[in-house]
Amino acid sequence: MFEEPLQQLTLFILALIANTFSAFAGGGAGLIQLPLLIFLGLPFAIALATHKLASVALGLGATLRHLGTDALERRFALFILLTGIPGVLIGASVILRIPDRIAQVALGVLTIGLGIYSLLKKQLGQHYQPLHRDAQGYGIGGAVLFTIGILNGSLTSGTGLFVTLWLVRWFGLDYQRAVAYTLILVGLFWNGSGALVLGVLGNIYWQWLPALLAGSLLGGYLGAHLAVKQGNAWIKRAFEIVTLLVGAKLILG
């Protein structure tokens, strides 16, 4: 173990880096943050609950950056919350009871598939073209968001990336809008719901939360700012890089 001040500084810097990249690409903070907590000595269940709670600050930081913009449609945002949060609660309720290695490898393969798909579709997410806004479209879209919610509650890396690409592919959002929805709704509300369940059923390591929360909050704001300023082409490339890295990390363990 590091001495406490150095440990807190290390946690802050790595949380800042992880959440800045995550906020810019639309997910993947757990690639760095969760393994760090385990490496520093926390058991998986405690590290997971601590990471989930800290990642809520990512959504808060992104929300602060998007205040006053037209990034979110209220009814569509409510739809994402109502379809995803029940899945998050289910996933968070069962993860502490089952081994997660097989699920992580499968999720890693799927995550790499997201990156490859985006690479092959050169114009994907470059323009805002709303799709599937009828009853059938919302039904299919909501079912997939519910399934991603289960993964979000039970696993740690990559599920925000799934939401980002699904919003782009199925609902026709551009990357910039999709990332805004993911950061605010998944980062703040989905992760908050999962952290609440994990905190009740498991334990949170409160001593490390101040540094993690500070790094996540600032990283969320900085990443959202970069996403707003750089536009869809840069976000698409960042998304592809992060999905490949997250997928490889999940597979390799």
N, C-alpha and C positions, 0 to 999 in steps of 0.2 A: 504493500500500500504506500502511496505517496503521502508526504506530509500534507496536512489538511489544506493550507492556503494554495499550495501548488496543485493539489488535486482539484480544488474548486476552479482554479484558473484553467486547468486542462479541460474540465467538463464544460466550462463556458465557451472556450475557443472551439472545441469540436462540435458542440451543439450549434454554435453560430455558423460554422462551415456547413454542417449537415443540413440545417434548416434553410440557409440561403439557397443552396443548390435545389433543395426540395421545393421551395416556394417558386423558384424560377422555372423548374421543369414540370411541376405538377405532381410531386410525390417522391418518395424514396428516402426520407430522413432516417428511417430505421436502419438503412444500410450501414451508417456509421454509428448512430447513437446507441442502438440496442447492444451491438457487440461490445462497444466501449464499456457499458455498464456491467456486462457479464465479465469482461476482462478485468475490471477493477474489483471483482469479487462478489457481485450480487448473483444469487440463484436466478434461474430463468424466470420463474413466476414473478418474483419481486422486481426484476429488471424490466419485465414486460409492463407491469402495472405502473412503474415509475416513468418509463418511456412514454406510455400512453398519456399520462397526466401532463408530462412536460410538453408533449406535442400539441396540446390544446393551445399553448402560447403561440405556436406557429400560426394557427388560424386567427388568433387575436391580432397578431402583428400584421397579417395580410388584410384583415378586416379594416384596421386603422388606415392602411394605405389606400384601400378602395373606397373609403367613405367619400361621398360626394360624386362618385363616378356612376356611370350607367351600366356597370359590369353585370349586375344581377337583375333578372326579372323576378318579382316577388312570388308569383304563383308557381313558376317553374322551380324556384328555390324551395318552396314549401313542398312541392312534389318530390324533390330529391330527399328532403328530410324525412318525409312520411314513409317513403319506400325503403330508405336505407337504414334508418335507426333501428327498426325492429330486427333486421338481420344482424346489426352490430350487437344488440343485446343478447341474441341467441348465441352468436359466435363467442362473445366474451364469457358467457355462462358455461360453455363446454370446454374451452381451451385448457383450463387448469386440470382437467380430468383425463386428457388423452395425450399420447405421444404425438409430436408435431413434425417429425423428420420427413415422413413420406409426403405429408401435405406441403412442406416447405419446398421439397424437390419439384413436386408437380407445379407449385406456384412459380418456382424459378423458371421452369420450361415455358410456362404460359407467358411470363413477364418478358422473357427474351423474344418470344413470338410477337409480343406487342411492338417491341423495338424494330424487329425485322419488317413487320407489316407497315409501320410508319415509314421506314426507309424506302420501301418499294413503292409507296403511294406518295409521289412527289408533291402533289397539290393538296394532300390531306390536311384539313384544318387551317388552310391559308385564307379562307373566306367564310363569312358568316352566312349560311344558307339553311334556315330552319327546316327540319325534316320530321316526319312521323309525329305530328302534333294532333293526331286524331285518337279516338278511344283505343284502337288496336295498337297504335304506336306507343301510346303511354303505357298500355298493359304490358307489352313486351319489354319496353324500356324500364319500367318499374320492377318487373320480375328480375331482370339482370342486376339492377341496382340493389335489390334485396339480397341477391346472392353475393354480390361484392361486399355488401354490408356484413354478411356472415364471415367472409374472409377477413375483413377489416377488424372485426371484433376478436378473431381467433389468432390471426397472424400479424406480422409487424411491418414487413417491408414490401412495398410494391402495390398495395391495394389502392392507394390514391392515384397511382398511374393508371390502374384499370378504369377508375371513374373518369379520369381525364380523357382517355382514348374513347371510352364508350360515349361520352357526351359529344365528342367530335364526330365519331363514326355514325352513331345512330340518330342523334338529334341535330346534327349539322352545325354544331358550334365551331368557331375557329379556336385555335389553341389558346389564344389570349383570354377569351371568355371562359373556356372550359377550365383553364387553370384557376381563374378567379373563383368559379363555383367550387372546385375541388378544395382549394385552400381554405375558404371560409366555411363551407358546409361540412366537408369531411374533417378538415383540421380542427375546427372549433366544436361542431356539434356531434359528428359521428365519434370522433376520438374522445370527446368529453363524456359521451354516454358509455363508451367502452371502458374508460378510466374509472368511471363511477362503479360499474359492476365489478371490475377487477379489484378496485380498492376495497369493496365490501367483502368479496369472496377471498381475496388474497391480502397482500401487504404492499405498502408503498414505502420506499426508503426516503423519508422526508428530509434527511440531512443534505442530500444532494440536489433537492429540487430548486433551491434559489438560483444556483448557477445554471442549471438546465433550463429553467423557465426564462431567465434573462437572455441566454443564448438563443433559445427558440423564438422568443418575442422579437428580438432585433433581427434575427435571420429571416423570420417570416416577413417582416416589413421590407428588408433590403431585397429579398428575392422577388416579392411582389412588385417593388419599384422597378427592378430590372425587367420584369416581364412586361410591365406597362410601357417602359421606354423602348425596349428592343424589338418588340413586335413578334409576329407569328413565325417567321422563318427561323429566328434564333431560338424561340421556345421549342419549336419542332425538333431542332437539332439537339438541344439540351435534353428533351424528353427521350430521344432515341439513345443518347449516351447513357442516361441514368437507368433506363429500362434494361439495357444490356449489362450494366454493372450490377444492378440489384438482382437480376436473374442469375448471373454467375455466382454472386455471393450466396443466394439461397440454395443453389445446387451444391456448391462446394462446402457450405456450412461454416 
